[in-house]
């Protein structure tokens, strides 16, 4: 039997919002995403606090998250919703 469907595995990456590192331990990824960083995450961002007329910038942390899903795709030489051959 010739394989008609060749699904593509896709990985979507995202980062959580930048927050003070001490608060980032509790940060969760959105539903369906898996956290790939642990502890306080990665200190590669800045967050901002507005105090009256000034905006202050502080170094912060965020987590990296991934989501895997299969994108249905037909193998070469097949097409349509049922991946029919020639």
N, C-alpha and C positions, 0 to 999 in steps of 0.2 A: 504494500500500500504506500502510495506516494504521499508524503507529508504536504498538506495544503496550507496549514496555518503555522506561521513562524513569528509568534508574539515577541515583541521587543520589551526587555526589562528596562524600565526607566527609574532613575533615582533623582528625587527632588531634594535639594539641600536648602536649608534656611537657617537663619540665626534669630535667637530671641532678642527682645529689646534690651538695650544697655541699661544696667542698673548698678548701684553700689555693689562691689564684689561680695561684701558681707551678707547682702540680701539675696544673692544669686543662687545660694545653695538650694532654696526651695523652688526655684523657677522650673516650670514644666514646659515641655514642648507642646505644640497644638495637638489636638486629637489626631491619631493616625501616624504621628511622627515619633521617631525614636531618638532619644538624646544620645549623641556620640561623644560628648564631653562630660566630665564628671566634676565633683566637688564644686568649686565656685566658678567653673567655666574658664573662658579665655579672656585675659585682660587686654583686649585689643580695641577698645572703644571708649567713647567719652559720653557722659550724660550731663544734662544741663539743669541748673536750678535757677529759677527767677526769684530774685530778692528785690522787691520794690522796683527800682529803676535799673537794676543791673542783672545780667544773666551770667552766672558763674558756670564754668566747665570743669568737670572732675573726671579722672580716669575711672573707668568702670569695667564690668565683666559681662559676658553674654555666653549663652550655650549654642552649640551647633546641633542641628537636628536633621535627620534624613527620613525620607518616606520612599518606599519602593512600591512600584506598581507595574503591572504588565499592560502594555498597549497592544491590543489585538492587531495583527498585521498578517497579510497573506504572504506565502513564500513566492519566490520569483516564478512567473508564468501563471499565477493564479490571481483572481480578482473578485470583487463583489463581496456582499455581506456573508456569503457562504464559501468564499475562496474557491470558486469553481475554476476548473482548468480550461484549456483551449477547446 
